Amino acid sequence: MDKLQAMRTFVRVVEAGSFSAVAHEADVTQGAISKQVAALEADLGAKLLTRTTRSLALTEEGARYFEQARRLVAEIAEAEGAVRTGAQQLSGWLRVAASVGFGRRKLMPIVQDFLAEHRNVKIDLRLHDGFVDLVELGIDVAVRIGELSDSSLVARRIGTTHRMLVAHRDYLRKLPAGLQAPRTPEDLAQHNCLVYTETISRNVWQFTAGKGAEVPAGTTSAVRIQGNLQTNSSEVMRASLLAGMGIGYSPTWLFDEDLASGALQRLLPEWEAVPMPIHLVSPQQRRHSAKVRAFADVVSRRFQAGASISPG
């Protein structure tokens, strides 16, 4: 058995979703493709696929093996392309992860441009709010916002994001009698504050007095807030704020359009929030990938001009 070819065949079968599609691509019989996958399963001593007359599904072992096999096949293709052309030729899959809001609003335009420039690259963009195990999911590079805790990852700082307090004008207009828009951080304790749960601070919001504050510049304030909604989704947070449900404390890039249109109003601009670093992180085994380096370079360059993201 040519194990590398069997791995390539297995990867293509999973990607295509059928043996017949791969057989057509290779101009061989469906039985020949099935035999290659069966030989690979026998060599590994594990069942990789469950097959019915209508569908294919990865087993638990197959799912784990697929991510590693796809990465290895892509790396070999990348290396072979460089030798044949005499230059670095980017090709194959690049698996990228980010939070939902950041991925949709800031990363997608970069992904589109990257794919337009590198026609032989395919990107698998996975958006999650919350912790993602890069190795388990086979992620090549991910955007992480906030301080890093996993020292086993290769990290490259690409920028800094800032947060602000925002609320919809409807929330401020409908405040109960006797309650006014906050004038100091301490006033937030009397308001309905919406909590994003995927930050370390959660329901303790920290600020530093800046120019225009009624206290000396540099004075810090930490306020324990409360409200009737918490979520791990930045998109749910934005939608809830636009619905006038309360006050939010979120990255400025999430509200660029809403602030510009006047839909949301910034509160306490004289109090500065603690900035958060933005990193691109990769598993150790992906640190030499040409695709990862090229993608990281493009992302870093684009963020240099970001209005709501400061250069790293």
N, C-alpha and C positions, 0 to 999 in steps of 0.2 A: 504493500500500500504506500502511495505517495502521501505522507501525512499532511504536508503543507497544502497540497492540492485538495485533500479531503477537508481540511479546515476551511479553505476558500469556498468549497462547494457548500459546506454546512452553513457558513455565514450568508452566502447568497440565497440559500433556500429560506432561511429565516427572514431575510430582508424582503425577498420576493413573495413569501407566503405560500409557495407551492413548489413541488418538484418539477411539475410540467413547465413552468415559466423558466426555470433554470436550464432544463433540458433543451428548451427552444433556443435560449441564448447560446448554449454551448454546441448546438447542433448535434446532440446525442440523444439516446433514448431516455425516457423517464426511469427505466429500470437501472440504467448505468448510474444515474444520479443517486437513486435510492441505495444502490450497492455501496457507493462511496461513503454515504452517511452511516450506513449500517456497519461498515468496516471501521469507521472512526469510533462508533459507539462500542464496538467489540474491543478495540484497542484501549479505550479508556475504562472499560468495564462499567459503563454507566449509560442509562437511557437518556438521550438528549431531547428527543421529540416524541410526542404522542400524536398518532396519525389516525384520522378517520377518512371516510370517503369524501368529506367536504372541507376539512380544515386541518391545520397543523397547530400545535401548541408546544411551547417549550416546557420541559419539566423543570423542577427547581434546580437540579444539577445543570440542565441545559442552559438555563438563563444565566447562571454564573459563568459557565464556560463560554457562552456566546460573547459576553462583554470582553473577556480577555482575548478570545480568538479574533474578534473583529478588530481590536486594537493592534494585535500582532500582525494580522494580514495587512492592515493599513500601513504600518511601519515598514514592512518589507516592500510594499509597493512604492512607498516614498523613497526608500533607499535605492531601489532598482531604477526609479525614474531619474534620480540624481546622477547615477552612473551613466545611464543611456544618453542623457542630454548634456552632460558635462556641467550642469548647473542644478540648483535646488528646485525641484519641481514639486509643488504642493498638490497633493491629491488625496482622495479618500475621505473618511468621516472624521469630523471634529465634534466632540460632545461638549457642550457648553451649558453651564447652569447659572441661574441667577434668581433673585426674588421676582415675583410676578410683576409688581409695579415697575421696578427698575428695568426688568427685561423688556417689558412692553414699551416703556416711555423713553429709555435711554439706550438700550442695547440693540433693539431691533434695527434702527437705521444703520448702525455700524455693521451688523450681520448682513444686511442687504448689500451694502457697498463691498464688503469683504468677498461675498459670493460672486458679485459682478466682476471683481478683479481676478479672483482665482476660480476659474470655470470648472476645474477638476475636483474642487473641494465640495463636500456636502456637510452641512451643519445640523446636528441633532440638538436643538435648543430646548432645555428642560427648565421650566419655571416652577419654583416651589417657594412658598413662604415658610421658613423654618429650617432646621438643620438638615443638611444633605450629606450622606457619607459618600465622598467622591470615589473612593476605591470600590465600594460595594456596587455603586451604580455605573461604574466605568466612565466617570466624568474626566475629561481631559483638562478642562480649565473652568473655574467658577469665579463669580464676583462675590466677594464677601464685604459687607458693610458693618463696621464696628471693629472693636479690638479682637485680634485673633487669639484663639485659645489652643488650636491644634498645631504644635510646633513641628509635627512631622511633614507638614505641607511646605512646598516651595512657594514663597509669597513675593509679590511685586506690588509695591504701593503705587497706585495710579492717580490718587486724588483724595479729596476730603469733601464730605457732604455736611451741610449745615441744616439745623432744624429750626423750626419756628412754631409759635402758637398761632392757630388759625381758627376761625369760626365763620359760619354763614351769617349774613345780615338778618335772616329770619330768626336764627337762634337769639341774637342780641336784641331784636325787636320784641320778642315774646317773653323776655325774662319776667319772672314773678315780681310783683310790687315790692319795692324795697331792695331789689338786687340789681346792681349795675354791672356794666362791662368791667372786667378786672383792671385795676390800675397798678397793682403790685402782684408779684408771684403768689403771695400769701392769700390774695383774694380768690385764687383758683380753687381753694378748698371748699368754697361755697357754690361752685359751679358743677354742671354735669360734664365731666371730662371723659373722653373716649380713650381707651387704653389699647395700644398696640403691644401685644404680648411677646413679640420676638426681639425685644431689646432687654438688656440687663436691667435698665432702670425701671421698666414697667410702670408701676403706679407711684414712683417717686421721681418727680421732674426737677431737674437742676438747672440753675441759671446763674449768670454773672452780670453784675450791673455794668452797663456801658455808658456812653455819653447820653445825657438827658435823664438819667435815673435820679430819683429823689434821694438816693444814698450815694456815698463815695464810690467812684468807679473801682471795679475789682471786687466789690462786696458779693459774696455768694449767697445763694438761697436754694434750699432743697424743700420742696413742698410735696406732701403726700396727698394725692388727689383721689377722687372717687367718681364713679359714674355708673350708668346702667348698661354699658356695652363695652366689652373687650373682644378683640379679634386678633388672629394671627395673619390676617390678610390686609395688605396695604390698599388693595382695591376696595375692599369692604370699608376700610377706614375712610377713604376718600368719598365714597358714595354716601356714607353716614354723615359726614361733615356737610356735603352738598345738600343733604336732606334737612339740615338745620337741627341735628340731634344733639349737638354739644360742641365742646372745644377739643381740638386735637393738637398733638405735639409731634410733628412729623418732618421728614426731610423736605427741603424746599423744592427739590425737583419733582416731587409728587404733585405740586400745586402750581407749576409755572403758568399753565393756561388759565387756571381758575383765579389766580391773583391778578393776572393781566386783564381779565374780563371783568373783574370786580365781584365775581360770584362769591369768593371767599375774602375775608378781611384779616390782615395780620394784627395780632394783639401784642401788647407789650414790646414794641420794637426796640425799646431802650434796654431791654434785658436780653443778653446773648445766651444762646443754648450751647451746651458742650458739643463741639464738632466731632464727627466720627470719620475715621479713616476708611478709604475704599481700597481693597486689595484684589488683585487677581491671584488665585491660588491654584496649584496643581499638585497631584501626587508626585512623590519623588521619582517614580519610574517614567513620568512624562516630561521631566525637566529638559531633556535634550530634543524634544519633538520640534521639528521645524514649523509645523502648523501652529503649535501652541505659541512659539516665539513670535511668529508673524502676526497672529491674531492679537497677542498682547501688545505688540508694537502699535498696531492700528488703534486699539482701544485707548492706549495711553496718549497717543497723539491727538485723538479726537477730544479727549477730556480736557486737554490743555485749554481749549476754547470754551468749555462749558460754563454757562452763566451761573448755574446753580450748583456746580461742582468745581471746587478749586483744584488746581494742579497739585499733585502729590509731592 
